[in-house]
Amino acid sequence: MNLTETLISTTPINHDSFLHIDRDQIRLPNGNEHTRIVVRHPGAACVLAVTPDDKVVLVRQWRHAAGRAMLEIPAGKLDDGEDPAVCALRELGEETPYTAERVEKIIQFYSAPGFCDEILYLYRAINVTATSTLQPDQDEFVETELLTRDEVRTAIQTNEICDGKTLIALQFWLEEK
C-alpha cells in the first residue's frame, strides 16, 4: 500500500520565533485532500554524560508546557547550520559543570512526528570531567544532579524522569551493564 501524503500547499500560521507553525494542505494516498498543522523545528542535540564514578549527569529545570520541573539529560536547540556534535558539547558545558573530550553519536530520532519535524541527535560524552566554565543561557535555570543506575531506575518508576529523550538515553546506559 502506498502511504505517501503529497504536499499541495503551505500557509504560515506563526513564524515569530525559531519555531515555525504551518498549515499544510496535503493529498492523501486515496486522492482526498486534508489539512495538517506542522511545527517546524531546527533540531536539537542531547548528550548522555557519565562521570568516571559511573553517575549520569542530569539537569533539573522547569518545563512550562508540562507545568513542572523535570530531570533530563543536557540538551538544546541547534543554531543555524550548527553541527549537532558541537551543540551537544556546548549544551553539556552550558547546563552543567561538566565537559567532554568528544562525543559519539548514539542515535537520531523524531521527537513527535505526528505534528513536528524536530530531529534529536543523541550523543554519548567521552572522558567527562568537571571543568566547564560556560554558563546557561539567560532564560535557563538549571540544577545539575548526578544519579547512580539504581537512582535512575527509581526516578523512572516514580515518574521523576519522564521525558522521551532522557528515557531513550538512559535505556542505552542501563543496558550497558
N, C-alpha and C positions, 0 to 999 in steps of 0.2 A: 504494500500500500504506500502511495506517495503521501507523506506527511507535510510537505513543504508549504509554508504560507508565503505568498508573494506580496511584497510591499507595493502599494499603489501610490500613496502619498503620505507626507509627514507634515503635521501642523504643530509648531511650537506652542506649548502651554505656558512654560516658565523656563527662562534661561538666565535668571538673575544671579546664580551662584555657580560653583563648579559642577553642580548637578543640572542636567537639562531634562525637562519633562516634556515629552512629545505625545501627541495623539497620532497614531499611525493607522491609516486605512489599509487593510490587507485583503488579499483574496485567499480564501480557504481552499484546501485541496478539492473540495466538491464544486468550486466555482463561485460560491456565495461570497459576499463581501462582509467584513466585520471590522470593528474598531478595537485597537489595543492601545492602552496607555503604557508608555515605556519610560522608565527612569534611566537616563544615560549617565554613566559614572566613569571617571578616568581610570579606575582600577586602584588597587591598594596592595601593599606588601605587609606581611606579618612574619614574625620571627619566633621560633622556638629556641629559647636560650636556656641552657642548663649550666649551673655553676660547677666548678671542679668537685664539690662535695655532693653532687647529684641532686640539686634542688632546682626546680624550674623557676624561671624569672617571670612573674606576672605583675600586672598593674591593675589597681583598683581605681575605677573612675566612674563618675556619674554619667548615665546614659539617659538623656532627656526623653527620647522616644519610648524607652522602656519604663521610665519613671522610677529608676533605682540605680544604685551603684552596682557595678559588675566587675568581676575578676576575669581578666583577659590576658592573652599574650600581647606584647607590644605590636602595634600595627599603625598604619597611616596611609593616607591617600597619596597616590603618585603625583608628583609635579609633572607638568607638561614635558613629555619626552624623557622622563627620568627612567633609568634602568631600575627595575624592581629590586634587584640585589642591593643597589646603592640606597634605595629607600628603606629597605629592611635594616641595614646597618645604621642609617640615620635615626630611624624611629627607636631602635634599641637604645641608642645613646641619648636621645632627647627625653624619652619617657622613663628611663631607669638610670641608675649609676653605672650600668654595665656597657662594655664594648665587646667586640669580637674581632678576631684576626681576619675573618672572612665568613661568608655564608655559603651554604649549599642548598640548591633548590630541592624541595621535597615533592611538591605537587602544586598545581594551579587548579582553581575551581571557581564556578559561579556562586555568588552569594545567594541570590534569589532570582533564578532565571524566569520565573513566571511573570515578572514585571520589570526586571532590572538587568542591564548588561554588564554590571560590575564583575570583574575577574579579580580574585585574590591570589596572590603569589605567596606560597608558604615556604619559608626558608628555615634551615637549621643553622644556628650560630656555632662557629667553630672557635675554640680557645677563648672562652668567655672570661673576662676579668672586670673587676670593679674599678674602672679607670676613666669613666666618661666625665667630661667637663661640659657637655651640652645641657641645655635647659629645655623644658617643654615649651610648646607654643603658648602665646599669651592667653589663649582661651582654653588651655588644657590644665586640669588639676588632677594629678595622679599620685598614687602611693604605690611604691614597689613592695611586693610580697614574694617571699621565697617559700615554696612548698615542696615537701617530700612526695614521693609517689603515693604513700598511704594518705597523706593530707589531700592530695589531688582527688583520689578516689572518693574520699568523704565529701569533698566540696562538690563533686559532680552529683553524688547521691542526694545531697541536701539542696541541690539546685543553686548553689552559690556560684558555680561555674555553669553557665547555660547558653553562651553564645556559640554559634556554629564554628567559626574559625578556630576558637580555642579548643572546643571539643575535638575537632579534627586533628589539630596539632598534638594535643595531649594523648590522643589514641595512638599516634605514632610513637610517642615517648613511652607510654605504658607498655606497649607491645615489645619494646626492646629487651626487657628483662623478664 
